[in-house]
Amino acid sequence: MGTIRLRSLQPYLLSAPALLVIGLLFLVPSIYNVILAFQSLSPYQSPGDAESVGFENFSDLWSSGELPNAAFNTVFWLTAMSVVLRLLAGLGLALALQSPILRRWKLRGLSRTLILIPWMVPQVVAIAAWRWILDGNSGVLNQALNALGIIDGAIPFLAQTSTVWWSIIAIIVWRELPFVVMVLVAGLQSIPSEQYEAASVDGAGRWTSLRSVTLPNLRPVLTIVVLVTVIQTFNNFVYVWLTTGGGPGNYTAVLATELYSAAFFDNELGTGAAIGLLMTVIMAIFAVLYLRVTATKEDA
């Protein structure tokens, strides 16, 4: 009897160390962040000196007028635009990597290696390189455009409102696109060739096969790719902060940069925690609704 009970407890005993680590590294900080969102605390104070302020941190954020602009930039520019462009470009490149021409010339391995190069570059290094390329005074892009006679002068890509967001999106797409491409390539490879053969027998052309065979089979993969890329991009701090610092002015400020500024420039850890809590709630709502909608479509 004791041996049977020990065997039934064995899975829980084996997973206990991992669960303990997850609890210490994830659950404890998350719970503390929720508590801190309703407190006032400076980085120079100990946690015991925190004062309870109720919903004052949230009301201050709303009354400041900076939160709506940061939220719009985060949702529309940083997340929606960059994710959509990555999905479209990623699908096109994945289909190109699976083309018979590359297989015939034995270039698939080389092509996939070249596609992965941007993803191998650390984000900080990639941003530094792109800042040099887009520099308004000595940037390579400005020099090339001037040499070709396309422009006369210099365009401050990262300093004017008409180009700054498109420049940031270009950096994100260049650096993060390989992940989308490789996942979609794996999804394409899992599609049975018999389905394409059956579609060809029925007289389906390339576009019809894409619509009736490729995309339906890629739906589960696309669901995961969209969810992962949206959450990763929504919470991203590095691209905007290291590229523009939220400028010019506060034009490119996003929720992550507002969190950082509130916590470490304004010395209001409670306000920063409140922004972090709002971001978590927004992403949780998105994930639940998105997965529910996609599950409904699959059942239909």
N, C-alpha and C positions, 0 to 999 in steps of 0.2 A: 504493500500500500504506500509506504513511504517512497519507494523507488518510482512508482507511477506519478505521485505528486511532484517529485523532483523533476521528472521528465516534462511534466506539463508546465513547470515554472522555468525550464531551461531557456526557452526563447526570450523571456523577459529578463532573466539574469544576464544573458549574453548581450542584450541590447541596452542594459542599464548604463554602462559607461558612456555609450554614445548619447543616450538621452540626457545624461547628466551634463555632458559637455554642451549639448544644444541648449539646455536650460540655462547654463551659466553664461554662454556667449550670446544667446538670442533672447530668451524669455525674460531674464532678469533685467537687461538693459531696456527692453521694450516696455516692461511694466514701469520701470523707473522713469522712462521718457513720458509716459502718460501722467504720472504723478507730478513730474517737473513742469508739465504744460500748465498746471494750475498753481504754480508757485513763482515767486520772484527770487532769483539767485544770480549772483555774479560769479564769473570764473575764479575770482580771488577770494571767494567765501567757501567755507566747508558746507557740505550738504545739510548739516544740522542747523545752519543759520538761515535756511530757506524760509520765506514767509508765504503763507497761503493767501492767494489773491483771487481765488474763484475763477470766473471767466474774464477777468480783466485783460489778460494777455490776448485773448481772442477779440475782445472789443477794441483794444488798441490797434490791433492789426487791421480791422475793418475800417476804423476811423482814420487811419493813416493815409488811406487812398492808394497805397503802393501795392497792396495785395491783389486787387483785380487785374492790374496790368501784368504783374508777375505770373498770375494764374493763367491769363490768356496766352502769354508768351510760352509758358510751359506746355499747355495743352495743344495750342495750334502750331506755333513755329517749331519748338524744340521736338515735340513728340509726333503730332499728326503728319506734318509735312515730311520730316525726315524718315518716318516709318513707311509712309506711302511710297516715297521715292526709292527706298531700299527694297521694298517688295517688288515694285515694277522692274527696277534694274536687276535685282537678284533673280527674278524669274526669267528674264531675257538671257542673262549670262548663264544660268543653269541649263536652259534649253540649248544654248550655243555650245556649252561644254559637252553635252550629250549628242551633238550632231555627228552624223556618219563621216563627215569630212575629217574631223579631228581623229576619229578612230582609224580611218583609212591611212592617214599620214602619221599615225602613232604620236600624236601631239597632246593627247588627253592629260597625261601625267605632267608634262611641262606647263600646260595651260592652267591646271589646277594649282600648281606650285606658284605660278605668277599671280594668280588671283589671291592667294593666301598672304602674299608679301605685306600688304597694308595692315593686315590683322596681326602680323608678327611685330610690327613697330609699336613700341609703348605709346600710350595716348599723349603723354607729355612731349615726347620727341616729335610725334606727328603734328601736334599743335604748333610747336616751335618752328618746324619746317614750313608749315602752311602760313604762319605769320610772316615769315621771311618772304615767301612767294607772293603774298598779298600786300606787302608793305607799300604804302602810298608814295614813298620817296625812292627807295632802291629795290622794290620788289621785282622778281623775275617776270611776273605776269605783266606788270606795267611796261617793263622794258620790251617784252615781246610784242605787246599790242602797239606800242609806239613804233617799233621797227617795221611792223607790217602796215603801218599807216592807218590802223583802225581807230586810234585815238590820238589826240594831240595834247600832251600834258600827262597828268597822273590822276588815277582814281584811288582815293583812300577807301578801299573796299571795307575795311574794318572800322572806319571812323565816320561813315555817313549812313543815314538811316535807310536809304534806298537800296543799299547793297549789303549791309552788315549781316542781316539774318540769312540771306542767301549764301553768304560766305561761310557762316557757321554751319549751315546745313550741308554745304559741299564738303566741309572737313569731316563731319559726322558720317556722311554717306561713304566717302572714300575710305575711312578707317574701319567702319563697322559692316560694310557691304559683304565682305568675304564670309562672315558667319551665316548670313541669309543664303548666299549662293551654295555653300557646302551642304547645308541642311536640305535645301531644295534638290540638289543633285542626288543626295541619298534617297529622297522621296521619289525622284524620277526613276532611279535604278530599281526601286521596289515594285514598279508598275509592271505587271506581266506583259510580255511582248504579244501574247495571244490576243489581248484586247485591241491592240493597234492593228493586228492582222485581220481581226474580225471587222473592225471599222473600215479597213481598206477594202475588204470584200464587199461591204455594203456601199461602197462608192464614196466614202468620206474623204475629204481633202485634208490638207494640213491644218487649216483653221478649225474645221469641224472636229478633227481628232483632238485638237487642243481643248476645245470647249466640252466635248462629250466624254473624253477619256482622261486626258492629263489632269485638268483642273479638278474634276470630281475625286480622282484618286489622291490628289495632293491636299485635299481639304483638311484631313487630320493634321498633316505636317504644317500647313499654313496656319491652322488654329494655334499651334504651339509657338510657331515663329512670331506671329503677331503678339501673342501674350507676353512672351519673353522680351521682345524688342521694345514694346510699349513700356513695360515696367522698368527695364534697364534705362531707357532714354528719359522717361519722366523723372526718375530720381537722379539723373546725371548732373554733376556739378562741374566737372573738369572742363568740358568744352567751352561753355560760356565764360567761366571765370578766367581761365588762362588765355582766352582769345580776346575778350573785350572787358572783362571785369564787370560786366553788366552795362557798360556804356555803349554808345555815347550817352552821357547822363545816366538815366535808368531805362533806356530804350530796350535793351536786351536782358534786363533783369528777369530771372526765373525764380521759382520757389526755392530751389536749392541754394542759389546765391543769396536770396533774402534770408534764408535760415542761417547761413554762415555769417553774414553781415550782422544780423541781430545778436547772434551768440558771441561772436569774437571781436566785433568792432564796437557794437553798442553795449557789450558786456551784459546782455540780457539772455541768460540761458533759458529762462522760462519762455520767453517769446520765441526763441529758436525751437524749443521743444514743441510749442504750440503749432508752428509751421510744419514741423516734422509729423506731428499727429494728423494734421489736415491732409498732408500728402499721403499718409498711410491709409486714411479713410477713403480718399478719392480713388486710390489704386485698388483697394479692396472692393469698393462698389463697382468699379470698372471690370475687375476680374470676374465677379459673380455674374453681372449682367452679360458680359461677353461670352462666358462659358455656357450660360443658360441659353442664349440666343443661338450659338453655334450647335449646341446639343439638340435644340429644337429643329434646326435645319437638317441635321443628320438623321433624326428620327423620321422627318417628313420624306 
